[in-house]
């Protein structure tokens, strides 16, 4: 990790390998989407398809260094945070809640933070 100086203050800069994360996360969703579709979990399939499309769109905007990248980064983060909230709120008792919390804390919320930071860096870089 490095810090960059922007307008006299140190700003956090993500490592270069993090730029591929939205694309990798989108393709990692595909097996999960198929599993949900087989089990007829239509609302979750729709939400995860929206996340898939948003992550791929963010990747495309980041590669073009588009001025829209920060907005989409925020939208993707909102989708992921909403998914984490819905998963934990709708989980059954016991291990289901624990699994939802682990997914939220270890996957969805960190990915949301990275998407915001990537979007912010796209217009600076």
Secondary structure, DSSP 8 states (H G I E B T S, - for coil): -EEEEETTEEEEE--GGGGGHHHHHHHHHHHHHHHHHHTT-HHHHHHHHHHHHHHHHHHHHHHHT-TTHHHHHHHHHHHHHHHHHHHHHH--TTHHHHHHHHHIIIIIHHHHHHHHHHHHHHHH-
